[in-house]
Amino acid sequence: MIENEIKNENYIIAIEHLLAEYYNNGKDTDILEIVNNILSNSQIANFFTDNNFKQTNEILTSAGYIQIDRRPKENKIGIAEFPIVGENNNYSSIRAIEITEGKNNTDIESKIDNKEELFNALKFIEDEIQKNILDNDGKTRDLTILNWGKIIGIRQHLLSNTKHVPKNNNFKINGTSLHFAAVVALVSKILNLPINSNYIFTGAVNPNGVSGKIGDIDKKIQLILKERPLTQKIIIPSKSLFTDAEQKIIVSSDKFIEVKDVFQLIEKTFDKNLKDLTKLDLNARKNLGRARIWAEFFGNKEINFINNNSNITENKNVIVLHFIRPEDDPTAFKIFPIERVYHEIYNSVPNFIIFEGSVANHYTGQLISSNQYRQFDAIFGVRLGRSPEVIVFAAPRGSNLMGYNCTFF
């Protein structure tokens, strides 16, 4: 029983059982050592109420252990907790989903089933963030493209690297109720926003961003109240999705916060709506994600293109977009929807696109000749080093500008 509770990270229940065993077995000090080791973990200690923590500390100090001091609770970035209940109630636990930076793809931990549904929920909110990123004055002057890999994992067992870590900690998360936690963890990670550590999330997200029904809400509530007694908000889907009996439980406490979609979920978590959260100054926009791309929007310019071999010139009025490669990531250029993003944000499409440095062949090849960007009507140029000149390396069919250059910088 105790081993299972520790395995499931139900530490308050585990310590209750340990102390009961301690008194029933003639005050076995080996049992108190386990209690002491669990409570010494500052993150675990912060799950307890002040009174419960004080009482447990008194038992330990009376047996000769040094008093444990709690550190202030920290709000985390990219980490959000959610309850799970196993089939036939044989597995109940509060876990945390954690989003960290990866290489180029979205990698979802093997413990999580229903990966496609989770990926779609995260893709929806990432697209919404992308569409809403603006200057902090509310006017878009450039373009910041989210373009980074991420790892969606389950937080490491809090007793890892101790002798109390369970030998077999294999489990699966089968449902979709972790979606709420995953969405707020992603928003937190992208926008560098802390999540209140006293918030618990349980809810599914449909592909259109609307909240979806979840099961076992009564058992999840019991677990939250037992293992997270300091919880301030339990954020759930609209109560209309639940049974009459479940609705009675929901209305019985002011801790429950109902949300109908991801936009309400974000606002209830971060106390601002998505549009306000994504108004960022230039420095903040440049530093979104590990492999972000920042593009400076110059608008309409009259450009004189020159063929150095024949001295032929051609003047064109173009809409200029200048992509800047992040200095810390030479692999930052990937495929992304320039045309679609600009239709949504600017109602105008740039047709002279400038890159810094070398350009990967697969990138430009895909962008110019494949998928929805086939025959994309734009001129592509590259600036090498600090040169003020831009050399045209791709142009629309029928254009003679290939190999021409212009002085732009």
C-alpha positions in Angstrom: 0.0 0.0 0.0 2.7 2.5 1.0 4.9 1.6 -1.9 2.1 2.1 -4.3 1.2 5.5 -2.9 4.9 6.6 -3.2 5.0 5.2 -6.7 1.9 7.2 -7.6 3.4 10.3 -5.9 0.5 10.5 -3.4 2.8 11.7 -0.7 0.3 13.0 1.9 -1.5 9.6 1.8 1.8 7.8 2.0 3.0 9.7 5.0 -0.3 9.1 6.8 0.1 5.4 6.2 3.8 5.5 7.3 2.9 7.3 10.6 0.1 4.9 11.3 2.5 2.0 10.8 5.1 3.8 12.9 2.8 3.9 15.9 1.4 0.4 15.3 4.9 -1.2 15.1 6.4 0.1 18.2 7.8 3.3 16.7 10.2 1.8 14.2 12.7 4.5 13.4 13.3 3.1 9.9 9.8 4.2 9.1 10.5 7.7 10.3 13.6 7.9 8.1 11.3 7.4 5.1 9.0 10.1 6.3 11.9 12.4 6.9 13.3 11.8 3.4 10.0 12.5 1.8 9.3 15.7 3.7 12.8 16.9 3.1 12.0 17.3 -0.6 11.0 21.0 -0.7 8.5 20.5 -3.6 6.7 17.7 -1.7 6.8 19.7 1.5 4.9 22.5 -0.1 2.0 20.2 -0.9 1.1 20.0 2.8 -1.0 22.5 4.8 0.9 24.5 7.4 -0.8 22.5 10.2 -0.1 19.1 8.7 3.5 20.0 8.0 4.0 21.3 11.5 2.6 18.2 13.1 4.7 15.9 11.0 7.8 18.0 11.8 7.1 17.7 15.5 7.0 13.9 15.3 10.3 13.9 13.5 12.1 16.3 15.8 10.8 14.4 18.9 12.6 11.4 17.5 15.9 13.3 17.0 15.6 14.4 13.4 16.5 18.0 12.5 13.6 20.3 11.9 12.7 20.7 8.2 12.3 24.2 6.9 10.1 24.8 3.9 11.3 27.0 1.1 8.9 29.4 -0.5 6.7 27.8 -3.1 7.8 28.7 -6.7 5.6 29.1 -9.6 6.9 27.1 -12.6 7.3 27.9 -16.3 6.2 25.1 -18.7 4.9 22.8 -16.0 1.2 22.2 -15.1 -0.4 19.6 -12.9 -3.4 17.4 -13.7 -5.1 14.4 -11.9 -5.4 11.0 -13.5 -7.5 8.0 -12.4 -6.7 4.5 -13.7 -9.2 1.9 -14.7 -11.3 0.5 -11.8 -9.7 3.2 -9.7 -6.5 1.0 -9.4 -4.2 4.0 -10.2 -4.8 7.5 -9.0 -2.2 10.2 -9.1 -1.5 13.9 -9.6 1.1 14.3 -12.3 2.7 17.3 -14.1 3.1 17.7 -17.8 6.4 19.5 -18.6 7.3 21.1 -21.9 11.0 21.6 -22.7 12.8 22.7 -25.8 13.7 20.0 -28.3 15.4 20.0 -31.6 13.1 20.4 -34.5 10.0 18.2 -34.0 7.3 17.8 -31.4 8.2 14.7 -29.3 5.6 13.3 -27.0 6.7 10.9 -24.2 5.8 7.3 -24.5 3.8 7.3 -21.2 1.2 9.4 -23.0 -1.3 7.6 -25.2 -3.7 9.5 -27.6 -0.7 11.4 -29.0 -2.6 12.7 -32.0 -5.3 14.3 -30.0 -2.7 16.0 -27.8 -0.7 17.2 -30.8 -3.8 18.7 -32.4 -4.7 20.6 -29.2 -1.2 22.0 -28.9 -1.0 22.8 -32.6 -4.3 24.8 -32.3 -3.0 27.0 -29.5 0.4 27.4 -31.1 -1.2 28.6 -34.3 -3.4 31.1 -32.3 -0.3 32.5 -30.6 1.4 32.8 -33.9 -1.5 34.8 -35.4 -1.7 37.1 -32.4 2.0 38.1 -31.8 2.1 41.9 -32.1 4.1 44.8 -30.9 3.3 45.9 -27.4 1.6 48.9 -28.9 -0.7 46.6 -30.8 0.7 47.3 -34.2 2.6 44.6 -36.1 5.9 46.0 -37.6 7.6 42.8 -38.2 7.0 39.0 -38.0 8.1 36.5 -35.4 7.7 32.9 -36.4 7.5 30.2 -33.8 9.8 27.6 -35.2 11.2 25.3 -32.5 11.1 21.7 -31.4 9.5 20.8 -28.1 9.4 17.8 -25.9 6.1 17.0 -24.1 6.9 14.9 -21.1 5.7 13.9 -17.6 7.6 15.4 -14.7 10.2 13.1 -13.3 9.2 11.3 -10.1 9.9 13.6 -7.2 11.9 11.0 -5.3 14.1 10.1 -8.3 17.8 9.7 -7.4 16.9 8.6 -3.9 16.6 5.1 -2.5 12.9 5.5 -2.3 12.3 5.9 -6.0 10.0 3.1 -7.2 11.8 0.3 -9.1 8.9 -0.1 -11.5 7.3 3.3 -12.4 5.7 2.2 -15.6 2.3 3.7 -16.2 0.2 5.0 -19.1 -1.9 8.1 -19.4 -4.8 6.9 -21.5 -7.3 9.8 -21.5 -7.4 13.3 -22.9 -8.0 15.2 -19.6 -4.3 16.3 -19.6 -5.0 18.6 -22.5 -5.8 21.6 -20.3 -2.5 21.2 -18.4 -0.6 20.7 -21.7 -2.1 23.9 -23.3 -1.2 26.2 -20.4 2.2 24.6 -20.1 2.9 25.4 -23.7 1.6 29.0 -23.4 3.8 29.3 -20.3 6.9 28.0 -22.1 6.5 30.0 -25.3 5.7 33.3 -23.5 7.8 32.7 -20.4 4.9 33.0 -18.1 4.8 31.3 -14.7 1.9 29.1 -13.8 0.5 29.4 -10.3 1.6 26.2 -8.5 -1.7 26.0 -6.6 -3.7 25.6 -9.9 -4.8 22.1 -11.1 -6.1 21.5 -14.6 -8.3 18.7 -15.9 -10.1 18.9 -19.3 -9.9 17.9 -22.9 -9.5 20.2 -25.9 -11.2 19.4 -29.2 -9.4 20.2 -32.5 -11.3 23.5 -32.8 -10.2 24.6 -29.4 -13.5 24.0 -27.6 -13.4 22.2 -24.2 -14.3 18.5 -24.3 -15.9 16.2 -21.7 -13.8 14.2 -19.3 -14.5 11.3 -17.0 -14.1 10.4 -13.3 -14.5 14.0 -12.2 -15.7 12.9 -8.7 -12.6 10.7 -8.1 -10.3 13.4 -9.5 -11.8 16.0 -7.1 -11.3 13.6 -4.1 -7.7 13.1 -5.1 -7.0 16.8 -5.5 -8.6 17.8 -2.2 -6.5 15.0 -0.5 -3.1 15.5 -2.2 -3.3 19.2 -3.0 -5.2 20.7 -0.1 -3.8 24.2 -0.9 -5.3 24.2 -4.4 -6.8 27.6 -5.2 -8.3 26.8 -8.6 -9.4 23.6 -10.3 -10.0 24.5 -13.9 -12.4 22.3 -15.7 -14.7 22.2 -18.8 -18.2 23.8 -18.7 -20.3 22.0 -16.1 -23.0 21.4 -18.8 -20.7 18.6 -20.1 -21.2 16.7 -16.8 -23.9 14.6 -15.3 -26.4 16.1 -12.8 -24.6 14.4 -9.9 -21.2 15.7 -11.1 -22.7 19.2 -11.5 -23.8 19.2 -7.9 -20.2 18.5 -6.9 -18.9 21.3 -9.1 -21.3 24.0 -7.7 -20.5 22.9 -4.2 -17.1 24.7 -4.2 -15.8 28.0 -5.4 -12.5 26.4 -6.3 -13.9 25.2 -9.6 -13.4 27.4 -12.6 -15.3 26.5 -15.8 -14.0 27.3 -19.2 -15.7 26.7 -22.5 -12.6 26.8 -24.7 -8.8 27.3 -24.7 -9.1 31.1 -24.8 -11.0 31.2 -21.5 -8.6 28.6 -20.1 -5.6 30.9 -20.9 -7.4 34.0 -19.4 -8.4 32.2 -16.2 -4.8 30.9 -15.8 -2.8 34.0 -16.6 -5.3 36.7 -15.8 -5.0 38.2 -19.3 -6.5 37.2 -22.7 -4.3 35.8 -25.4 -4.2 39.0 -27.4 -2.9 40.9 -24.5 -0.4 38.2 -23.6 1.0 38.2 -27.1 1.7 41.9 -27.3 5.5 41.8 -26.9 8.3 44.3 -27.3 10.9 43.7 -29.9 13.4 42.0 -27.6 10.7 39.6 -26.3 9.6 38.7 -29.8 13.2 38.0 -30.9 13.6 35.5 -28.0 10.5 33.4 -28.4 11.5 29.7 -28.6 14.9 28.2 -29.3 14.8 28.3 -33.1 12.5 31.3 -33.7 12.8 33.3 -36.8 12.5 37.0 -36.7 11.5 38.9 -39.9 11.7 42.7 -40.2 8.9 44.1 -42.3 9.9 47.0 -44.5 6.7 47.5 -46.4 6.6 49.0 -49.9 10.0 50.0 -51.4 11.2 51.1 -54.8 14.2 48.8 -55.6 16.6 49.2 -58.5 17.9 45.7 -59.6 21.1 45.5 -61.5 22.7 42.8 -63.7 26.5 43.4 -63.2 27.4 41.5 -66.3 25.2 43.4 -68.7 24.6 46.6 -66.7 20.9 46.2 -67.4 18.7 47.6 -64.6 15.1 47.1 -63.7 13.1 49.1 -61.2 10.3 47.4 -59.2 8.0 48.4 -56.5 8.1 45.5 -53.9 6.9 44.7 -50.4 10.0 43.7 -48.5 10.4 41.1 -45.7 13.9 40.6 -44.3 14.5 37.3 -42.4 17.2 37.4 -39.7 18.9 34.2 -38.6 19.3 34.0 -34.9 23.0 34.1 -34.0 22.7 31.2 -31.5 21.1 28.8 -34.0 22.6 28.4 -37.5 19.9 25.8 -38.4 17.0 28.1 -37.7 15.5 28.3 -41.2 12.7 25.8 -41.7 9.6 25.6 -43.8 6.8 28.0 -42.6 3.8 29.6 -44.2 4.9 33.1 -45.2 1.9 33.7 -47.5 -0.7 32.4 -45.1 0.7 34.2 -42.1 0.8 37.5 -43.9 -2.7 37.2 -45.4 -4.0 36.8 -41.8 -2.0 39.5 -40.2 -1.3 42.2 -42.8 -3.7 41.6 -45.6 -0.7 42.0 -47.9 1.9 39.5 -49.1 5.6 40.4 -49.3 7.1 39.7 -52.7 10.7 40.5 -52.1 12.1 38.2 -49.4 15.6 38.6 -48.1 17.6 36.0 -46.2 20.8 36.5 -44.1 23.7 34.2 -44.9 23.5 30.8 -46.6 20.1 29.3 -47.3 19.4 25.5 -47.2 18.4 24.1 -50.5 15.6 22.0 -49.1 14.1 25.1 -47.5 13.9 27.3 -50.6 13.0 24.4 -52.8 10.0 23.5 -50.6 9.0 27.1 -50.3 9.2 28.0 -54.0 8.1 24.9 -55.8 6.1 22.6 -53.5 2.8 22.2 -51.7 0.7 25.3 -51.3 3.6 27.6 -52.2 4.1 26.3 -55.8 4.7 29.3 -58.1 4.8 31.6 -55.1 5.0 35.1 -56.8 8.0 36.5 -55.0 11.6 37.4 -55.5 14.1 35.8 -53.1 17.4 37.3 -52.3 20.3 36.6 -50.0 22.7 39.0 -48.2 26.1 37.6 -47.6 27.9 38.8 -44.5 27.8 42.5 -43.8 27.5 43.4 -47.5 24.9 46.1 -48.3 24.1 44.1 -51.5 21.4 41.5 -51.9 21.7 38.9 -54.7 18.6 37.4 -56.3 18.7 33.6 -56.3 15.1 32.8 -57.2 12.4 34.7 -59.0 8.9 34.0 -60.4 8.5 32.3 -63.7 8.9 34.8 -66.6 11.1 37.1 -64.6 14.7 38.0 -65.7 15.9 39.0 -62.2 17.8 35.8 -61.4 21.4 36.8 -60.6 20.6 40.5 -60.3 21.5 42.4 -57.2 20.5 45.5 -55.4 21.9 47.8 -52.7 19.4 47.5 -49.9 21.2 47.8 -46.6 
